Amino acid sequence: MAQATRVLSPVSALALALVPVSVSGQASTSARDALIWHWFGDCANNDSLVLEVTFDGKPIYSAAFPICQRRRIDIKPEPQQRILQFRFDGVPRRFGTQYRATGTEPIEGNIWEAGGERHAILLGISFATDQRVLLNTVHVARADSPSRSERVRGLVITTHPTRRSHRTPPNKRLKLTGAPK
């Protein structure tokens, strides 16, 4: 029975970490009206955030997703929380000496929107084996500049914005001005 409790506990912790917390009933009116950064949802035609995860310098996951500013009160919960998932092989002991496994195991990474702020999106990030949660943390993804997190040596999470206004549409060509002939 103790074994079942040990396996269930990390899984329960991960499940609780993935549950969005609604604070709109507790927040003041000014907090609910605050303009914050948000991902996906109704942000499809806006700027994007590029996310990259590397392990010992090797890319293990990359994604780009739309971001936009919305009033906190206008952000509607999605029917199912969006989670970016990926897998890689690693040694759980790298996440802390409390993990005794020294061999390589499949590790699953999960990334979700944990919250929004005036200048950033808070990304919840977890790494787990089939047996336990290895790391549960937050990456502050700034909407106006690159951000970098390294909570475990060699496991680096970076984000950087890509402005829609800075991209040249594919049907537009640059017209170079020069001296008339």
N, C-alpha and C positions, 0 to 999 in steps of 0.2 A: 504493500500500500504506500510506503514511503516513496518508492520509485515513481509511482503514478503522480504523487504530489510534486515531486521535483520536476517532472516533465511538464505537468500542467501549469505550474507557477510561471515559468518564463513565457509560455504561450499566452497565458492570461494577461501578463504584463504587457506584451506586445499588442494584444487586442485592445486593452484599455488605452494604450498610447495612441492607437489609430482612431479612437472615437473622437469626433470633433466636439469641442466644448462650446456651447452656446452661452455667451456672456451678455447678450443683448438685453435680457431682462434685468441684469444687475448693473449694467453700465449706465452712466449718466447720459442725458440727451446729447450733450456735446460730443461724448465718446462715440455714440451711435451715428452721429452725423460726420464724424471724422473721415477724411479722405485717406484711404489706405491702398496698398498694392495687393493685387489678387491674381491668381493664375487661372487659366482655362475659362470655363463658364462662358460669359458673353464677351470675352476678350479677343476673339478670333481675328479681328482686323486691326489689332494694335501691335505694339512693340513685342519683342520676344526676349526670353532669357535662355541663355545657353548654359547647360549643366554638364559638367564632365567629372567623372570619377576615375582616378588612377590608383593603381596598387603597385608599389615599387617601380614607379615610372611608366608602367604599361597601362594603356587605356582599357578599362573594363566596362564602362558605360558612358553613353553620351546621349543627350536629348536636347531639343529646343522646344519651348512651349510659350504660348502667348501670355502676356501679362498686361494688366491695365490698372488704372486707379478707379476705385469705386467708393462710394460712401459705404461705411460698414453696414449700415442698416439695409442697403440695397442688395447686398450679396445674399443670394438665396442658396441654401444647402442643396447639393446635388443628391439625387436619389441614392447613389452609392458613392462614397468618397473615392476620389481618383487617387490611385497609388501607382507610382512608377516602380516596376520590379525588375531586378536583374540578378544573375547568379555568377559566381566566380569560385575558383578553387583557392583556398588559403588555409593557413594554420591557425586554428582558434586561439592558441596560446599567445599569438601576436596581439590579441585584444586585451590581455591581462594574464598575470601569473595564476589567477584562480582557475583558469581553464587548463586542464591537465593534458588535453590531447596535443600530441606533438606532430602527428601526421596531417597530411592535407585532407581537407573535407570540403564538400560543397557549402558555400556560404551564400545566403540570399540577402540582397539589399532591398530595402523598401524606402521610398521617398514620397512624402505627402505634404500638402499645405497645412502647416500647423497654426498659422496665423498671419496677420498682415500688420504692417506698421506704416508710418508716414513715408519712409524712405526705403522700405525693404519688405520682402516676403520671408516669413519664417518657415523653413522647410524642416519637417520632422524627418529624421533619418535613423533607420535601424538596420542592424546586421545580425543575422541569426543562423545557427545550424538547425538541423532537424530537432535537436535536443534542447537548445537553450538560446536565449537572447544574449548576444555578445556585446552589443553597444546600442544605446538608444540616446540620441542627441538631437540638437537643433543646429542648423546652418542658417546664418543670417545672409540671405541673398539680396544684396543691395540692388536697387533698380537703376541706379545712376553710375555705378562703378563696379569693377571686378571685386569678388569676394573669394576668400580661400579659407578652408578649415582642414586641419590635420589633427584629429583626436587620437588616432593610432598612427604610430610611426610608419610612414610609407603609404598610408591610405589618405589620399588627398581629394577633397571635394572643392571644385571651383565653379563659380557662376560668373557670367558677364552679360550685360544687356546688349541687345542688338536693336537699334532704333529703326522703326519702319521708315521714318523720314530720311534716314541715311542710306537706304537701299535704292538703287536705281531700278525702276520697273523694267521688265524684260523687253517691252515694246518701245522704250525710249533710248535714243542714242545720244551720246555726248556730241555736241556741236562745237568744234574747235574754231575759235576765231583767229584769224590770221591776217596778214597783209593782203589787200586785194590784188588780184593778178592783172 
